[in-house]
C-alpha cells in the first residue's frame, strides 16, 4: 500500500446551494456566502511508518460517510442554576464528530481515506476542514452548505469528572440532497470498505449502503449516534454492525451486562439480518460475532493509566476497517484495532510496545506502536492529555 502521492490532490470545496433536500428539513434562501479555502497542500503524514504494508500497490480507499462536529469544551466547577451565570476555568473549540474521527484515524494510518460529509459556511467548518486535511484525509467529497451551520456540541466538563453535552446537528442532519451527488456515489462504489455512523440522516446511510452493496463493497455501521431504532432497510445492507454494550442493549431491548447476555443480544441482531456484529467492550476488549461461527474475543492490552476514552470507539472501528480491507484475518483485525483505541501516556506507549513485541511475536510492532497514533490522531489537538510525542515517533 502506498501513501496518498498517487492520488489526485483535493478538489476545491463543493458548495451546495438550492439543492433538493431531505423532506421536512428547513431551508433558507439567499444565505450570505462566507468563502474560505482549504490549505493549499497536504502536509506530510507523520505516521507513514505505521502503514500496514507500504510495499503493496495502491489499495482501494477507505470511505467514511458521516458527521463532523466542532466540539466546544468548557471546564466548570459545577453546572449553573436556572438564571445563573458561571465562569469557566478553560474553554476551547476542537474538531470532532464520529465520522471525522474515523476518517482521521484512516489518514493517520497512511491509508487512502475519503470523507463524505457536510459542514456549514462558517469558522467551525474551516476548523474541521483543516483538521481533516492535516490528518491526511482526502477532501474531494467534503461539501459546504449555505443553509445550515456546521454541527457542533457544547461539552460542559465538571471538576468531579461528570460532563453534560448539548448537540446541534446542523449540517450533519440538514440540507443533504435527496439524492446524493453522482461523484459521491462513485467513490463509494470504488471503495475497499465503507464506514457509516448514526449522526447523519438514515436516508443518507441507506443510499450509501445500498450503493455499496450493489458494487460488492463491504459496509460497517457504527451504531453510535441518534437514540432511535435502526431502520430494517438499512440493516439489510450492512455487513458488520459495530455497537458498544450500551448501544447493543438499546438496539435489542435486552440486557448486556454479561458475556452470555451480550451473546443473546447479538443473536437478536442476527435475526434482524446482520450476519456479523463487532461489539466494543471498553476495558474488557472486543468480540466479533459471526453467525454460525464461534465468537472471536480480543482482551484489551492493559494500560498502566487510562487518560481519556474520547473517540476510542471511533478509532477502534476505523482501525479494524483498515486491517480488514488490507486482507488481514478477523483475529488479526481485532489485534490491530484493540491497542490503537487504548489511550495511555506516550511514554507508557513506547515501553509497552517494546515489551509486548519481545513477549509475543504474533503481535507485530505496528500493532502496539499504533497506540501513539491514537494519542496524535489529532482531530483533538490541544487537549491537555495529548502530550507531544514527536521524539517517540522519530525513535520508532
N, C-alpha and C positions, 0 to 999 in steps of 0.2 A: 504493500500500500504506500503510495506516495503522499506528499503533502498536498497543499492546495495549488501548487505552482502550475499544474497543468490545466487548472480550471480557469474560466474567464473571471475577470475582476467584477466586483459587484456593480450592477446597473444602478443608475440613479433611482431614488425612491419613486415609487408609483403613487400618484395622488388619485384617490377615488372620490370623485365628486358626482353628485346627481345619479348615483347608482341605484338600481332597483334593489332595495334592501329587504331583509327578512321581515315578514309580516309582523305588525304590532311594534316595530322598533321606531323610536322617534327620529325624525329628520329635521334638519334646519337648513333653510335656504340662504344663499348669499352670505356664507360664513367667510369672514376675512381670512386671507391666507397668510400664514406665517411660514416662510420657506427657509429651510436651512439645509446645508449639505452635509453628508456623512464625511468622515475623514477621508482624504484623497487616496490613501494607500493602506493596505493591510499590514499590520505590524508583524514582525517575525514571531512565530509561536514558540514560547519558551519551553514547551514540554514535548517537542518533537521526538526527544529521546525516549519518551514513554509510548510511542506508537507501537501497536501490537507486532507489526512486521513491516518495516519500511521497505523491504526488498520486493514486496508484491506489487503487481501492476495496479493502476488506479482502480479503486473499488467503487461499486455503486454507492451513492451517498446515503447518509442518514438524513431523513427529512422529518423535522419536528413541526407539527401544525398545532399552534396553541397560543397561550397567553403570555403577555409581557406587562409587568407592572412597575410602577415607581413605588417603592416601599418607604414610607415616611416614618422613621423611628423617632420616638421621644421617650426619654428616660425620666420618670417621675417618682416621687416618694409614694404617692397614692393617687387614686382616681379623684377627680374633682366632684364635689357635691353639686346638686342642682343649683344653677345660678352662680357657681363659684369659679374663679379663675385661679389656676395654679401655675407656678413656674416650673419649667423642665430643667433638669440638670444638663442634659445634652440633647441634641437633635441632629439628624442627618437624613438625607434622601438618597436611597440606593436603588439600583436596578434589580428587578427580581421577576417573579411570576414562574409558575411551574414549567411552561413551555420554554421560556428564555433560559431558565436554569438548566434544563435538559440539553438545549442546543449548545450552550457554552461548554458543558461537560464534553460533548462530542467534539467540539472545536479544540478544546484543550488537550484532548487525547490525539490530536493531529489526524482526526478522521474527517473526511469531507462532509460537511454538515450544512444543510439549508434550513432556514427558519421561515415558515409561512405564518404571518400574523399581522396584526394591525396596531398602530399607535396613532395618537392624535397629532395635530399640528401645534405642538407646544414644547416647552422646555423638557418636560418629562419624556416625551418621545425622542428628543435628541439624546438625552441621557441613556435611554435604552439602546438606541442605535449605536452609540459609541461603545457601550459595554459589550454588545454582541460582536461588533466589528473587532474590538480588542481581544475578544475570546476566540477569534479565528472562524467565526460563523459567516457563511455566505449570505449576503443580504438581498439577493436578487428578488426575493418574494416577500420582503417586508414592506408593507404598504402604510401610507399615512392617510387618514380620513379627516375631512374638514368639518364633520358634523358631530363629533364625539371627542371628549378628552381622552388622553392616554389613561388606561386603567391604573388605579393606584390604591394603596392600602395605608391606613394610619395605624401604626403599631405602638401601643402605649405600654412600655416596659416599666414595671414597678420594681422597687428595690428588693422586695421579698421574693422575686423570681416569677411572679404572676404577670400575665400580659393580657391585654384586650386588643382586639383587632376590628377595624371597620374597613370594609372593602367596597370600592367603587368600580364596577365592571368596566365602564367607559367603552373604549374602542374594542376591548376584548369581547363584549357582548352585543354591541350595537353596530349598525352600519355595515355588516357583512353583506356582500352581494348575494342575491337569492340564488344565483348560480356562480360558483367560483370561476375565476378567470381561467381561460384555457391553458395559459402557461403555468399556473399553479397546479392544475390537474396533471399537466405533462410531467412536472418534476416528481409528482407522486408516483406516476406510472414507471418512471425510470429509477426509483429509489431502490436501495437494497433492503431497507426496512423503514417503517413509518411509526412515529410516536405521536400519540394523542393524549389529551387530558380533558378534564371536565370544567375548564374555566373559560370555554368558548361555547357558543350555541351547539346543542346536539345536532341540529340540522347541518351544520358545517362538518362536524365529525362524521356524520352519516355519509355525506357526499364523498369525503376523503376516503373513508374506509371502503365504501363501495367501489370507488375508482381503483384503489389499491388491490382489492380482491380480484377485480376484472383483469388486472395485469399480473396477478400471481405474486404480489408484494406482501410480505407479512406485516401485520399491524399489531402494535402493543398499545393498549389503552390503560393509562394510569387512572385509577378510579378516583383520585383526589380531585376535589373541586366542589361543584354545587351539591347541596344535600337534597338530592332528588333521585328517584329510580332511573336506572339506565334503560333507555328505550330498547325493546326487543329488536327493532330494526337495526340498531347499532351493534348490539351484541352478536348478531348472526354474521357480521363481517369482521369480528375481532379474532385474532389468532391467539393472543395472550392477554389476559386481564390481570392487572397488577394493582391490587389493593393492599393497604395495611390492615391490621386486625380490626381497627375501628370501622374502616370503610367496608370491610367484608361483612361485619356484623350488621351494618346499616343496609347493605345491599340485599342480604338474605333474611333479615329479621331473625337471626339466630345468634346464640352466644358464641364467643370466640376466645374464651379465657384459657382453654387448654388445647393441646395439640389435637386431641380427639374431637373437640368441638370445632376447631378450625377445619379438620378433615371433613366433618359432616357439612359444614357451611360450604366448603368447596364443592362437595357433591351436589349441592343445590345449584351452584354455578354451572356445573356440567349439565344439569337438567335444563338450564336456560340456553344451552347451546355452545358454551365456551369450553373448548377442549383442554386448554392449558391455563392454569391460574398460578401466578407468581406472587406469593404472599410475603410482604415485608414485615418482619417481626421485631424491628428495632434492636434492642440489646440482645435479643435471642437469635439474631441472624435472619435467615430467609429460608423459604422452602418452595420448590416448584412442583406443582401437582399436574400430571398429565393423565388424562382419562385412560384407564386401562393399564396404567403403569404404576410402579412403586414411586412414592414421592422422593424427591432429592432434597435433603436437608443440608444447609450450609450454616454451621455455627459461626458466630461472629468472631473475628480475631480480636481478642481483648485489648483494650487500650488502657494505659495507666490512668488517663484522665480524659473524660469526655467533656469537651468545652461547649459545643453548641450543636444541636441537631438540625438547625435550619437548612433546608434544601437537601438533607441527606437522602431522603427518599427519591427526590428528583434525580440526584446524581447516581444513585443505585440503578434506577430504571434505565437511564441513558447508557451507563457503562455496560449493563447487561446486553442492551441492544447492539452496541458496538461489537462486543465479543461474539454475539450471535451471528451478525452479518459477516464477520470475519471467518465464520465456519468453525468456531470452537464448539465443543460438546456442551450439553446443557450444564454438566457439572463444572466444566471449566468456566463457563459464563458466570455462574454463581460465585466461583472463587475470585474471578476478576472484579465483579461488581461489589462484593461484600467489603473488602478493605477500602475501596475507593469511596464508599459512603461513610466511613467512620471518621469523624472529626476529632483529631487529637493534636497535641502541640507539635510543631515542626521538629524539634529535637528528638522527641519520642518517636516520631515517624521514622526518622533515619535509623535510629537504634533498632527499632522493631524490624525494619526491612532487612538489615544485615543478619539479625538473629534468626528470623524466620527462614531466610534463604538457606542459611547454614543448616538449620534443623530439618527442613522439609523441602526436598528438591522438586516436589511436584508443583510447588507454588513458584512460578517464575518471578524473577526480581521485580519486573514491572508491575506485577500484581500488588506488591507491597509498597513500592515507591509511589504507586498511584495514590496513596494517602496524601501525598504532597499536592497532587492535582486538586483534590477536594479543597484543601486549605487555600489554594490560589485559583480555584475556579471562580475568579473574582467578578462574578456578577454582583458580588457583595464587597467591593473594595472599600477599605477603610473601617470595617468592623473591628472593634477593639481586639478581639481574639485572633485575628488573622495577621500574625506576625510575619515580617519579611523573612522568607527562607531562600533568598536568591543564592546565598553561598551554599546552602544544602543542595539546591538544584544543580549548581555548577559542579559540585563534588560527585553527583550521581553520574 
